Amino acid sequence: MAILTHHARVRMQQRGIPAAALNALLHYGAVRPAGGGRDIVFFDKRSRTRLARDGVLDGAAADRACKSYAIVESNGAVITVGHRYRRIPR
């Protein structure tokens, strides 16, 4: 389990993102710079395929987790999590 800030724990509870989904996101997700020395972790097409192949989450949980993102500090601490409603620019 990654280091979670208090803000990240609160946002996970508010947004209904379980710890298993966050772990899958951090393990399988794609990483892109988000600015300020932080990274955004999200599921792209390749990471979704790997997640489905390994069968880490069941169908409904996997669909919901694939719409999530996390902002991670340079030291590895998760700052916040949320649900994506639009594409992440590259």
N, C-alpha and C positions, 0 to 999 in steps of 0.2 A: 504494500500500500504506500502511496506517495505521501509526502508531507502536505497537509491541507491547512490553509489559513482559516481563521475563524469565518471570514467572509465566504470562503468556498464551501465550508460546511453548511452555513446558513442558506446559501444559494442552492445547494444540492437538495436540501429539505424543501425549500420553497418551490423549486421547479420539478420535484419528483424524479430526480436522477439518482438511482441506486449506486451504491459503492461498486457493485459488480460491473455496471455499465462504465463507470469512470475508470476502473482497472483495465477493462477491455479497450477503452479509448486510448489510454496512455500506453498500452502495450502494442496495439495494432494500428493506431492512428497515424496519419501523415502530419508532419511538422513543418510549419512555415513561420518566418519571422513576423512578429506583430508590432514591432517598433518598441523603442525604449528598453532593449535588451530582453524582451519577452518573446515567447513563441506561442502560436496558436496551434492546438492539436485538434484534428478533426478527421472524419472518415471520408476518404476519397474513394474512387471506384476500386482501385487496387487493394486498399485496406479493407473495404467491405467484402471483397472476394475472399481475402485471407481469413476474415472473421467467420464467414459462412462455411468455408472449407474446414476450419478447425472446430466448428460447432461449439464455440465458447458460450454463446447465449442462445436461448430458444428463439423461435420466429418472431413473436411480438416484441420481446425485449430487445432483440437485435435490430428490428426496424426502428424502434424508438431511440436506441442508443446511437444509431447511424445518423441521427439528426442533431446530435449533441456536439458541443465543442468545449475545450478547456483552454484557459490562458495560464501558461506556466512561466514562472520566474526563472532566471538564469541558474539559480541554485537548485532547481527541480521542484520547488514548492508550487502547488496549484493555487492560483490566486482566485479564480472564479470559474464557474461552469454555466452553461446555458444551452438553449435550443437554437439551432440555426433556422432562419426563415428565408435566407437568401444565400447566393453563392459567395464563397470566400475568394476575393481577388488574388491573383497570382502575379 
